[in-house]
């Protein structure tokens, strides 16, 4: 079944076709970053046979810098998957603002 799902990606053509799945990961601290990377590795392991993956990592602190936040927002707009890793129920305002900027 997995091969059947991936076949259209390999046969696709046109200006919007990409062979790479782009993932943006935003994380609060080292422990959250490790958990997010494990999620990334699980995805790549499950889907990776027919797909290539690329990822960008953003620590929440970096999203407080306007130029970095804009770069991260552009990457999120172009991403296929976005992972936000935190143990807190409430996201910092800089992260909320980042999310709003790419929605």
Secondary structure, 3 states (H helix, E strand, C coil): CHHHHHHHHHHCCCCCCCCEEEEEEEECCHHHHHHHHHHHHHHHHHHCCCCEEEEEEEEHHHHHCHHHHHHHHHHHHHCCEEEEECCCCCCCHHHHHHHHHHC
